[in-house]
Amino acid sequence: MALSQQEYDEAQRKSGLDIHDHGETVELPGNASKYQKNTKENNQMASEEQHEQKLQKLQDRIDGIIGGYSVPEAARILKVKESTIYPMLQSGDLVGHKVLGSWRIKEQDIVTWAKAQAS
């Protein structure tokens, strides 16, 4: 007989046992004979975490190849707000490249923009 999540939680609370979820069938005392905890949600969360880690590793590799500064870093260097950088990038006043959805700005492009502003 399978238990609902509520019945499972109640049986665990009444028993005082610390029942860990490893996807196995767990024996519970009393009326709660057996309960197979669904690990599909846990597996999905783990898969999403692995996906995020892979994306971060890829971003790090691309940063190493392309180099450059992020928008917050460029804003600090140029002593402007981040919200000022985005329109500059979109208009082409400041050259940057989008990599996996994030702007990257090379040091030389920051220097070029700063020199143009000084003249």
C-alpha positions in Angstrom: 0.0 0.0 0.0 1.6 3.3 -1.1 1.3 6.3 1.2 0.6 9.9 0.3 3.3 12.5 1.1 1.1 13.7 4.0 0.7 10.1 5.4 4.5 9.6 5.0 5.3 12.8 6.8 2.8 12.0 9.6 4.2 8.5 10.1 7.8 9.8 10.2 6.8 12.5 12.7 5.0 9.9 15.0 7.8 7.4 14.8 10.5 9.9 15.6 12.8 8.2 13.1 15.1 10.1 10.8 14.2 8.6 7.4 16.6 9.5 4.7 15.5 9.6 1.0 17.8 7.5 -1.2 15.0 6.2 -3.5 14.6 2.9 -1.6 11.5 1.5 0.1 11.4 2.5 3.7 9.8 0.4 6.4 7.8 2.5 8.8 6.2 1.3 12.1 2.4 1.0 12.7 -0.1 1.5 9.9 2.6 2.9 7.5 3.8 -0.4 6.0 5.9 0.7 3.1 6.5 4.0 1.2 8.5 4.4 -2.0 9.8 8.0 -1.9 9.7 9.6 -5.3 13.2 10.8 -6.3 12.2 12.2 -9.7 12.2 15.8 -8.3 15.5 15.3 -6.5 17.1 13.9 -9.7 15.7 16.9 -11.7 17.2 19.3 -9.2 20.6 17.5 -9.3 20.4 17.6 -13.1 19.7 21.3 -13.1 22.7 21.9 -10.8 24.9 19.9 -13.0 23.7 21.9 -16.0 24.4 25.2 -14.2 27.9 23.9 -13.3 28.6 23.0 -16.9 27.5 26.4 -18.1 29.7 28.1 -15.5 32.7 26.0 -16.6 32.0 26.8 -20.3 31.7 30.5 -19.4 35.0 30.4 -17.5 36.7 28.7 -20.5 35.2 31.3 -22.9 36.3 34.1 -20.6 39.8 32.7 -20.7 39.8 32.6 -24.5 38.0 35.9 -25.2 39.1 37.7 -22.0 37.7 41.1 -21.3 35.6 42.6 -18.6 32.1 42.1 -17.5 29.7 45.0 -17.5 30.1 45.6 -13.7 33.9 45.5 -14.1 33.8 47.9 -17.0 31.5 50.3 -15.1 34.0 50.4 -12.2 36.9 51.1 -14.5 35.0 53.8 -16.3 33.5 55.1 -13.1 29.9 55.0 -14.4 26.8 53.1 -13.4 26.2 49.7 -14.9 23.0 51.0 -16.4 25.1 53.5 -18.4 27.2 50.7 -20.0 24.4 48.8 -21.6 23.1 51.6 -23.9 26.8 52.3 -24.9 27.2 48.6 -25.9 23.8 48.5 -27.7 24.6 51.6 -29.7 28.1 50.6 -30.5 29.7 53.5 -28.8 31.6 50.9 -26.6 32.6 47.7 -28.4 31.6 44.5 -26.6 30.7 41.0 -27.4 27.8 38.9 -26.0 29.0 35.5 -24.8 26.4 33.1 -23.5 24.1 36.0 -22.9 26.7 38.1 -21.0 28.6 41.1 -22.3 32.4 40.9 -22.4 34.4 44.1 -23.1 38.1 43.9 -24.0 40.5 46.2 -22.3 41.6 47.8 -25.6 38.0 48.7 -26.3 37.7 50.4 -22.9 40.9 52.3 -23.6 39.7 53.4 -27.1 36.4 54.6 -25.7 38.1 56.6 -22.9 40.5 58.2 -25.3 37.6 59.2 -27.6 35.8 60.8 -24.6 39.0 62.7 -23.6 39.4 64.3 -27.1 
